[in-house]
Amino acid sequence: VQLQAFGGGLVQAGESLRLSCSAAGFALASYAVGWFRQASGTERQWVSCIMRDDSTTYYQDSVKGRFTISRDNDKDTVYLQMNSLKPEDTAVYYCSADYLYTSRCGSRDYSGSTRGDYWGQGTLVTVSS
């Protein structure tokens, strides 16, 4: 079982990035997937999550209208399209998968999987002003 998050980088404010979260060893279609981020000196918080398909998605207010989460179950991959990036979006971004029927995706206290092997390794996004 492995999740891999990639696509981060250094961009200027206003630019875009697309993060990808790819699964190996299990069928991602049976899992809710969330993107989390952790800025230096802060706690990790969820940014967006998606249920079985693109019709059920959730976002923190800070990214609504700028970020779009989507998934391609045939490719076992979830994407996070990030537009109009701001310096305050700078963080390490992680993805996590937890079973659809017990996931708290979208709830205030959503915290992703309790299993470490259902977390990606993190990808750094740096937005310069």
Salt bridges, closest charged atoms under 4 A:
ASP61 OD1 - LYS64 NZ 3.14
ASP89 OD1 - ARG37 NH1 2.90
ASP89 OD2 - ARG66 NH1 2.72
ASP109 OD1 - ARG104 NH2 2.91
ASP117 OD2 - ARG115 NH2 2.82
